[in-house]
């Protein structure tokens, strides 16, 4: 017969393992990020977008004036530091696995609005985190099973 503590531990452990497993499944593959960011006057923003081959990226930058530098993997899209006014629409596809690095500096007199749809590969740290959550559930089940054992005389 299982004690109340054991049953509570089993339920909690199974729930934690289920949450960790569901999170692990959602972190597999690529992630789509809908960017909507405002850069104040004189400030800058930088992006590092790790993405697998054949992923499409798009970004629109709107503002008075700004400088942009973009480095994409391979020789596909390279923009040295260049000044722009009003609006810039960037659309590119990763032809190789790697990181795109974007640096944007607001040089105008108004706020800069950055919008876009960025597709990036999942960060490996999330895999480790999800596995640790699942291990925590297993440990909770293990401890709770100890409550069903008979205690020797004298305890």
N, C-alpha and C positions, 0 to 999 in steps of 0.2 A: 504494500500500500504506500502510495506517495503522500508525503506530508504537504501541508499548505505552502510552506516555504519552497519546497521543491517544485510544486506546480506553478507558483508565481515566478520562480527563476526560469523554468522552462518556457513559459509564455513570454517573459521579457527577452530571453536569449533568442528565441525564434523570431520575435519581432525585430530585434536588432540585426540579426543575420539577413532577414528579408529586406530591410531598409538598405543595408550595405550592398546586397546583391542587385537591387533595383537601381541604385546609384551607379554601380559598376557598369550595368548595361547602358545607362544613359551617357556615360563618359566614353564609350567606344565609338570610334570614327571621328568625323569632323563636327565642329560646332559652328553654327551660324550666329554672328553677332550683328545686331542692328545698332549702328553707332549714331548717336545724336549728342554732340559735344560742343560747348561754347568755349572759345578762347578769348580771354580778356585782352584789352589793348596792351601791347608790349610783351605779353606772355607767349609761351611756345608750347607745343604738344608734339610728342613723338610716339610712334607706333612701331611695334615689331610684330609682324604677322607670320608665324610659322604655318606653312600650308603645304599639303601634298600636291603632286603633279596634277594638272588639269582642273584646278579650282579657279573659278571666276571671282574677281574682286571688283568692287565699284565704290567710289568715294566722290562726294561733291563737297567742295570748299567754297563758301560764299562769304565775302567780306570786302572792305574797302581796299586793302592792299596786304599782301602776305608773301613770304619767301617759302619755297618748298624745295626739299631735296628728297629724292626717292631712289632707293637701290633695291632691285628685284633680283632673284636668283637667275643665273645665266646671263645672257646678253639681251634678254627680251625687252626690258623696260628699265632704262637708267636715265634719271633726270638730275643733272647737277644742280647746285643751289641756283634757283631762278626766281625772279620776282614776278608776281601776278597781281592783277587788279580785278575786282568784281567777283567773278565766278570761274571755277575750274572743275571740270568733270573728268575724273580718272576712271578708266575701265581697263583691266588687264587680266590675263590668265597666266597662272604659274605653269611654265613649261617644264620646270624641274622642281623637285622637292627642295625646300629651303625657306629662308626668311626674307620677307620684304621689310625694309626699314624706311620709314617715312618721318621726316622732321619738318614741322610747320612752325613758322614764326610770324606772329601777327605784327605787321609794321604799319598798319593803317590807324585811322582814328575811330573806328567802330569795332564792335565785337565780331569775331570770326565764328561762323557756324560750320561745323564739320558733320556731315551726314553720310551714311554709306551702309553697305551690306558687305561684311567681311566674313570669309569662311576660313577657319583655321583648324589645324589639327589639335587634338586633345592633349593636354599637358600630362606627362607621365606621373606626376605627383598625385593626381587624383586616383590613379590605379592603386597606388600604395595606401592612400587614405582609405579607400573603400575596402581593401583587404584588411586593414587594421580594424575597421568597424566590425567586419565579419568575425575576425578573431576575438574581439571583445565579446560578441554574442556567444561564441563557443566557450570562452572562459566562464561566463556567467552560468551557462548550462552546467559546466563541470563543477563549479562550486555548489550550485543548488542540488546537484545529485548527491553531494556529500551529506546532505541533511537526511537522506533516506537510510543511510548506513546505521546499523545498530551501534550504540556506544558501548564499549566494554565496561565491566563493573568498576566502580570507583570514579566515573566521570559524571 
